[in-house]
């Protein structure tokens, strides 16, 4: 009983520290990301990056992939954008058996956040896509697209 209470107490003390990752704001430098894409290759973030497209949940990811599936395969690098998807909440069995095989069929790169802290510094809104402009390595003001039309308008 004492051991369980001690473990529970320690877990409660460490959870707030994990949850309080500072969220990046306009003017902050682009974070150095050492992540991999859906093919398990190191992600390539171009030095002349102009925009981050970030999906923090399944609904946001569905919006982005539905839109990107309609674009030419080279659209992301040609327009100096990168797509980041946070999949850390997905059960590992589901990730391995279903999600990754489906993502590997995509002709464009998807940079994956597989651990809780990988993309926690990026601003997010539930069921939406976060769009972060990048100029000279610094982040601009985040905007959010929460439906297909607003995403279409934002990515023109």
matplotlib code that plots the C-alpha trace (Angstrom):
import matplotlib.pyplot as plt

x = [0.0, 2.8, 4.7, 1.6, 0.9, 4.6, 4.5, 1.2, 2.6, 5.7, 3.6, 1.4, 4.5, 6.1, 2.9, 2.7, 6.3, 5.6, 2.4, 4.0, 6.3, 6.4, 4.5, 6.3, 5.1, 5.6, 9.2, 10.6, 13.3, 12.3, 12.9, 15.5, 13.5, 15.2, 12.3, 11.6, 9.1, 6.6, 9.4, 11.5, 14.0, 15.4, 13.1, 14.4, 13.5, 14.6, 16.6, 14.3, 11.1, 8.2, 5.4, 4.7, 1.5, 0.8, -1.8, -2.0, -4.8, -6.7, -9.3, -6.5, -4.6, -7.6, -8.1, -4.4, -4.2, -7.5, -6.1, -2.6, -3.9, -5.3, -2.0, 1.0, 3.5, 6.1, 3.8, 5.2, 8.9, 8.0, 6.1, 8.7, 6.3, 6.6, 3.8, 4.2, 1.8, 1.6, 0.9, 2.1, -1.3, -2.0, -1.6, 1.6, -0.1, -2.5, 0.4, 2.5, -0.4, -2.6, -1.4, 2.2, 1.4, -1.3, 1.0, 3.8, 1.5, 1.4, 3.7, 4.6, 6.7, 5.0, 7.2, 6.0, 6.0, 6.0, 6.8, 4.8, 7.4, 8.4, 5.9, 4.5, 6.1, 3.9, 0.6, -2.4, -6.2, -8.3, -9.8, -7.9, -4.7, -2.1, -0.4, 2.9, 4.6, 8.4, 10.6, 14.3, 14.2, 11.7, 8.1, 5.2, 1.8, 0.0, -3.4, -5.8, -7.9, -10.7, -12.5, -11.7, -12.6, -10.5, -7.5, -8.0, -8.0, -4.9, -2.8, -3.5]
y = [0.0, 2.4, 1.6, 2.3, 5.6, 6.7, 5.7, 7.6, 10.7, 10.7, 10.4, 13.3, 15.4, 14.7, 15.1, 18.9, 19.3, 17.4, 19.3, 22.7, 22.8, 26.4, 26.9, 28.8, 32.3, 34.7, 35.9, 32.7, 30.9, 27.8, 24.8, 22.2, 19.1, 15.8, 13.7, 11.0, 10.8, 8.1, 6.0, 6.2, 8.5, 11.6, 14.5, 17.2, 20.7, 23.1, 26.1, 28.3, 27.0, 29.3, 27.5, 24.7, 22.8, 21.0, 18.5, 17.8, 15.3, 12.9, 15.5, 17.9, 15.2, 14.2, 17.8, 18.0, 14.6, 15.1, 18.4, 17.2, 14.1, 16.5, 18.3, 17.2, 15.0, 17.8, 20.5, 20.7, 21.1, 23.3, 25.7, 25.5, 24.0, 21.0, 18.9, 17.8, 15.3, 14.4, 10.7, 10.2, 9.5, 6.7, 3.3, 1.7, -1.4, 0.8, 2.9, 0.0, -2.1, 0.5, 4.1, 3.8, 1.5, 4.0, 7.0, 5.2, 5.1, 9.0, 10.5, 13.5, 13.6, 13.6, 14.5, 12.5, 13.4, 10.0, 11.0, 13.4, 16.1, 16.0, 18.6, 19.9, 23.3, 24.0, 25.9, 23.7, 23.9, 20.7, 19.4, 22.1, 22.5, 25.0, 27.1, 28.7, 31.1, 31.0, 33.9, 33.9, 31.0, 32.8, 31.9, 34.2, 34.4, 31.0, 30.7, 27.7, 26.1, 24.1, 23.0, 22.1, 25.6, 27.5, 25.2, 25.6, 29.4, 29.4, 27.2, 29.0]
z = [0.0, 1.0, -2.2, -4.4, -2.6, -3.1, -6.8, -7.3, -5.5, -7.6, -10.8, -9.7, -9.1, -12.5, -14.7, -14.3, -15.3, -18.5, -19.2, -18.9, -21.9, -23.0, -26.2, -29.0, -29.9, -32.8, -32.9, -31.4, -33.4, -35.3, -33.0, -33.9, -34.5, -34.7, -35.8, -38.4, -41.2, -41.9, -43.6, -40.4, -42.1, -40.4, -41.3, -43.5, -42.5, -45.2, -44.2, -46.3, -44.7, -45.0, -43.2, -40.7, -41.1, -37.8, -36.9, -33.2, -33.3, -35.6, -36.8, -37.8, -39.5, -41.5, -42.7, -43.8, -45.5, -47.3, -48.7, -49.4, -51.2, -53.8, -54.4, -56.5, -54.7, -54.6, -53.3, -49.8, -50.8, -53.8, -51.6, -48.8, -46.3, -43.9, -42.5, -38.8, -37.2, -33.5, -33.2, -29.6, -28.2, -30.7, -29.2, -30.5, -31.9, -33.9, -35.0, -36.2, -37.7, -39.3, -39.2, -40.4, -43.4, -44.5, -44.0, -46.0, -49.0, -49.1, -51.7, -49.4, -46.3, -42.9, -40.0, -37.0, -33.3, -31.7, -28.1, -25.9, -25.9, -29.6, -30.7, -27.4, -28.0, -31.0, -30.5, -31.1, -31.1, -30.8, -34.1, -36.1, -38.1, -36.9, -39.5, -38.5, -40.9, -40.8, -41.9, -41.7, -39.1, -36.8, -36.2, -37.1, -35.6, -35.5, -37.2, -37.1, -39.8, -38.4, -41.6, -45.2, -46.6, -44.1, -44.7, -48.5, -48.1, -45.8, -48.1, -51.4]

ax = plt.figure().add_subplot(projection="3d")
ax.plot(x, y, z, "-o")
ax.set_aspect("equal")
plt.show()
